[in-house]
Amino acid sequence: MSYPVFFQPSDGWVGDLIPFQQDGEFWLFYLHEVRAEPKPGTAWNLVTTKDLTQFQDHGVALPHGTTDDPDFNCYTGSIIADGSGVHHLFYTGQNPNTRGRDGLPLQLVMHATSTDGMGSWTKHPGLTFGASDGYESADWRDPFVFRDDEAGLWRMLLAARHIDGPERRRGVIAQCVSKDLMVWEPTEPFWDPRRYVTHECPDVFQWGNWWYMVYSEFSESFTTRYRMAASPSGPWTVPVRDSIDGRAFYASKTAERDGRRFFFGWIASKEGSNDDGAWQWAGTMSSLEARQNADGTLAFGFADELVDSFWDEVPLEFDGGLPARLEVPDGYLAAVSTNNLPTQFYAKAVLDIQAGTTECGMLLRSGPDGDHAYVLRLEPKRGRLLFDRWPRAITGDAQWRVSGDVPFAIELERPCDLTPGQHTLEVVVDGDLCVAVVDRQVALSTRIYDRPTGGLGVFAGEGSVTVTHLEVRKRTDN
């Protein structure tokens, strides 16, 4: 039997990740989301992995409090080890019945420690503190702690909001500092662009000569982004492609192992488990490996360990064989396999795209003629990868009632460099989860519910594309 590519507990969903690497193993703490009424409290659960392909579920790691405690919900935070071997866990405490000065549920920074290698945690309620003056009391969350050796202190970054200014542009990464991890003093904001509603799940790390700041934009877009700087004091610059993934991959935080940097987040589920459902909070765990480009910008793709875990070739059968060249200067052509794809697979297509081509890409779970399918479409003229499906939605029996006026699946497009030449499109599918990567640079994650079966296809529109490589692999013979 095959095992899942993406981790999800049997009794709930994966919310924000708090990754920690120890002795070559990733300890992936996460907010355990249970969709039940009345709403239960939120605990931190733990899953560990050594190879990013097999996961061990340890259940609850940090229990949530009672209905009277300030941490009825234990929300996002971070873990740090001090010089004595004690692990310090900082987290957000929230109880919907406890209101702050702004009349909304109060958010607090709370502290727990472990002296047995994170096997158990002792909470320290006396070290709890709320928002500093000038910040809203209902947005004081996601404490991220890191060591600033040059300054000789610990820095804590917080997703916060100013009490004044335009309603949707008060977001700020607030900052507190400490010399002992116990007593924290507010100081000047770490980053204050007056740009978003707030900046969730802040994360900062150094890689070579560059510093990186990661945050999840809780605003017009639900997107995890990053900034670059020569030092942790900034100034922070905006890369040309500043997002980690698209709408469906959120709240990503990072961990390092052997000089490699991994981003752990969750792929959101959809209401009703159908393609037209609204995105929901929490979903299924997913990871991307970041690779550092020569200019310091970050590229995102699959870890080699994940790709290598798909070892069994799936033969693709095409009527008349797969055409090596899709030549359609003023038309459209698709070639679809006659055999269905397995439920879980890795696919790779290398496409040599000629100048002037409008579109090309891959069809997933496609019908025989390629008309009904999930579509991963490369658009060289617009420099983007996007996810599409057809039919998009059926509301009647006429063409104009099939959402023909919607250009593609909104919120699922990614900018990428598609200059003429060879480009590699990789895809991992596991049930209703789909992640695509272009040139090990740009990633796009989504859900695919409504079409459970179909073939794999390649296509081109208004141009010329040579398929130099096409393969599908699975993990087992089942």
N, C-alpha and C positions, 0 to 999 in steps of 0.2 A: 504493500500500500504506500502511496506517495504521502509525504508530509507537507504541511503548508509552507508556502514561501513567506507569508506575512503572518506575524503573530497576532492572535486575538484570544482572550480568555474565553472559556466555555460559558461563563456566567455573566458576561458583560462586554464592555467596549474599552478601548484604549484611549485615554485622554492624553494630556500633555506629558511628554517624556522628560525625565531627569536622568540623563546618562552619566555613568561613572565607570572609569576603567581601572581595574585592579589586577595586577599580575597576569596581564594578557587577556583577561576576561571582562566582558562588558556587563556591568550591573545596570539594568535598565529599569529604573523605578518609573512608575506611571500612575496617573490619576485613574482610578478604577471607576468607570461610569456604569451605573446600573439604571436602566430605564424602567422605572417602576413608580407607582403611585400608592401611598404617599412617597415622595422622593426621599431615599435614604441618604445618609451622609456619605461623603467621598473620602476614601482611604487611599494611601499610597500602596500599590502592589508592586511586586518585583518579578522580573523575568531575567534570566542570565543566558548569555551565549558566548561561546568561544570562537565560532566560525561564521557567525552571521547567517547561518542556514538552519541550525537546529537550536531550539529554545527550551529552557527549563523554567516552568512556571512555579514560583514559590509562594503564590498567594499574597496575603496581606503582609506588608512590611511595616508600615506606620498606620496604626488604627486611627480612625477618626473619633472625635469626642462624642459625648452624649448630646441630647437635644438642648441641654443647658450650657454646654461648654462653648467657648469662643471658636474652637476648631471642629465644630460639627462637620464642616467641610475642610479637609486638608488639601489645599490647592498647591500650585506649583512653587518650586523653590530650587535649592541646589545643595550639594554635599561637598564638603572640603575636609581634608585630613590635616590636622595640625602637626607640629614637629614631634609631639609625644606619642603619636599613633592614635589619638582619639579622633573619631569622625564626628563632624558637626553637620547637622542637617537643619537647614533653614527653610521654612515653608510659610505659606499663606494660610492664616486661620480665618474662617468666615462662618457666621451663623446667621441664617436669613431672619431670625427673630431679634437680632441685635442690630440696632440702627446707629449710624454715626451722626455727626452734626449736620450732615447734608440730607438726612432722612432716608438714606439708602443703607443696605446691609454693610456693616462695618468690616473692613479688611485690616488684618493685623499681621505683623511679622512675628513668627514664633520659632522656637529653637528646641532641638532635641540632640542628644549626643549618644554615641555608642562606644563602648570600651571593649567589645568582643568581636571586632571586625565586621560590623554592620549586621550581626546576627540578631540584635535586639536594640531598641531605642528607648532612652529615658527622656521624657518631655520636661522642659523647664519653664513652666508658666510664668515664673517671676521675671523672665527675660523678655517677655512679650512687649512690643511697642507698636504704636500706630503712626499715622501720617504726621509729618512735621508741619509746622506752620506754613501756610501758603499752598498746601495741597489738599485735594478732596479726600475725605476720610474713607470713601467707598472705593477708591482706586489706589491701593497701596499693597502691591502684590508681586509675586514671582521673584523673590530675592535671589540674586545671583552674586555669589561671593568669590573673589579671586585675590591672590596675593600680589601686591605691588612691592617688589623687592627694592626698587630704587627709592621709594618713599618710606619703606620700612613699616608698612601697615597693610591692613586688609580693607578691601573696598567692597561694598555691597551696592548693587544696582537694583533699582526697583521700577516697575511699571507704575507710573503715577500720572496725576493730572493737576494742573494749576487750578486754583479756585476762580480765576478770572480769565477773560479772553473769549474768542469765538468758541461756541459749544463743542464743535467737532475738531478743534485745533489746539486743544489744551494739553495734549499728550506730551510727556517728558519722561526721560529716564533719570529719576532722582538718584541721589547717592548719599550713603552714610559711610563713615570710616571707623575703624577700630584697630587697636593695637593688640587686643587679646581675644577677639571673637566673642566677647561677652558684653561689653559696653560699646554701644554704637552712637556716634555723634553725626547729626546731619551736616552736610557741606554742600557746596555748589552743585548744580545738576551735572550729571555726566554728559548728557546730550539733550539739547533743548531746541529742536527745530520749529516748534509751533506748527506742526505739519499734519498730525494725525489725531484721532480720538485718543489713542494711547498706543504704547509700544510694548506688546506683551512678550513675556519669556525672553528678556534680554540675556545675551551670552557674549562674552569677550574672550578672545584667545590670540596668542602670538604664533606666527608661522614664518620662520626665517626673519626677514627684515620688515615684515608687515604685521600690523595689528588689524584684527577684524572684529567688528561689532555686528551681532546678529539679533534681529528682533522680528516679531510677528505683527504685521500691520493690522490693527483692529480699527478699521476705518471703512472707506469706500470699498476696499479690497481686503479679503482675508488671505494675506500672502506673507510668507516669511522672506525677509530681505536681509541684505548685509551691506555694510559700509567698510571702507579701508582707511588706514592712517599709518603714518610712520611711527607714531607713539600712542600710548593709551590716552594721552591728553588731547589727541586730535591735531589738526582739524580733520574731520571725517569727510571723505570724498565719495561720490556716487559712481559706482562702476556702470558701464554701458548696459550690461545685463545684471541688474542688482537683485533679482529674485532667485530663490533657490528652486522653486517649482511653481506650479499654478495654484488655482483656488482650492483644489482638493487636498493638498499636502500642507499641513498647518502645524504651528507651534513647535517647530523644529529646533532642537538644541544639540550641542556637539560634544564629542569625546575624541581623544587622540590615542592611537596605539602605534608604536613602532614608526613614528614619523608620519603616519597617515591620519587624516581627519575625516570623521564620519558624522553625518547629520541624521538624527533620529527624530521622526515626527509621526503623525498619523494621517491616514487617508480617510477622509470623512465618508460616512455612510449617507444614504439618501432616504428620505421618508418613504415608507411603503415599499422599500427595496425595489424601486423601479426607476428607469432612466429619467422620467419627468419629475421625480420627487425633489423636494428642496434639500439642500445640504444640511446635515445635522452636525451638532457638536460631538466630537469624538468619533472613533471608527476603528481602524485596524493599523497596527504598527508597521512602519516601513522605514527603510534607511537608504541613504545615498552616500556615496563616497565623493568627497571633494578632492579635486586635483588642482594644483596651483599652476596657473599659466605663467609664462615668462615675465609678463608685466605685473604679476601679483594678483590679478583677478582670479576668480574661482570658477572651475568647471565642475559639472555634476554628472554622475553616471552610476552604473552598477559597480559594486565591489566585484573583483575578480572571483572571490570565493563563491559569490552567488551565481555568477555565470557558469562557473566550472561545476556547480552542483547539478546542472542539466547535462547528462552525459549520453543519453540514448537518442540516436538520430530518429526523426520521424520522416519517412520518405514522403515527398510531395508528388502527387500525381496530377498531371495536366493533360487535357485532351490535345493531342498533337505536340505535346512537349511545351516547356516554358519558352516563350520567345525571348531571345537574348536582348533584343532591342525593341522598345516601344516607340515607334515612329509615327507621330500624329501631329503634323504641323498646324492643323486647323481642326482638331477633333479630339476624341477621347477613346482610350483603349484600356481594357482591364483583362488580366489573365488570372483565373481563380482555380485553385486546386479542386479536384473532384472528390478528394477525401476530406473528411471533417478534421478540424484541429482537436487535440486533446483538451481536457478542461484546464490543465496546467501545462505551460510550455514556455520556452524561450525561443524567440525568433530573431533572425538577423538578416537584413538586406543591405547590400552595398549597391548604391545607385550612382551611376555616372551621369550627371545631369548636364545636358548641353545648354549653352547660353540661349536665353529667350524663352525657356520653358516656363509655362504658367503654373503647372502643378504636377505632383507625382507623389507616390507614397505606398502605403500598405493598407490592405483591407483585412479586417478581422471578423471571423464568424460570418463570412459572406455567403450570400446566395449564389447559385451557379453563374449568373451573368454579372455579378458584381454590383447590382443595383441596390440591393438591401444588404447593408453591412455597417459595422463600425469602421470609421475611416481615420487613419493617421495621415494627414495631408501636409506635405511640404510645399510651400509657396515661395519659390525663389524670388519672384519680383517684389514680394512684400517682406521677405526675410523673416519667415515665421513657420513654426510647426503649429498645427491646430488639430483638435479632436472634433470629429463630426460623426453623425450617424444618419442613416436614411432607412425608412422614413423617420423624421424627427418627432412628429406627433400627428396622430390621425384624429381629426374632429369631424370628418364627413367623407363623402365619396368623390369629391372633386379635388383636383390638384392643388388649388389654392387653399384648401383646407388641410394641407399636410405640412404646415409650418414652412412653406417654401420661401416665405419672406424673411426667415431667420437664417443668417449666413452660415452659422456653425454653432456648436455647443458653446453658448456664451460663458465666459470666464475661463475657457480652456484653450488658450493660445499662448505660445511662447516665442519670443524673438530668438532667431538664430541665424548664423552666417551660412547662406546657401549659395555662395559664389559657384560658377560653373566648375565642374569636376566631380570627383568621387565623394560621396557622403554615406555614412553608415547609420542606419536606423535599427535600433535594438528594441525589443519589446519583451516584457515578462507579463504573463497573464496567469492568474490563479483564481478560478471561479469568477467572481464579479469584480476582481481587482485587476487593474491594468496600469503598467508603468512603461512609458516610452522614453528613449534616450537618443539624441542625435549627436553623433561624433564624440561621444563621451564628454560633451560640453553642456547640453541643455536637456533637462528632464521635464516630463509632464505625466502626472498621475491622475487617474480617474476611476470611476466605477462603470461597469458594463453589466447591467442586469437583464435586459429584456430579450436579448438574443443569446441563448445558451449554447448554440451549436452553429457550425458553418465552416467553410473553408478559409484558406489564406490566399490573398491575392496581392498582386502589384498592379499599379495603374499609372498612366500618364495622361495629361491633358494639355493640348496646344504646345507641343514641343517634342523633344526627343530624349529618351532615357535608356541607358544600357544597364541591364541587371547583371552585374559582374559576380554577384554571390547572393545566394538565398538558401537559408537553412532553418530548420525547426528542430529543437531538441526537447526531450522530456526527462524526468528524473527516474522513472521506473518503467517497467513493462506493463504496468496496470493502467 
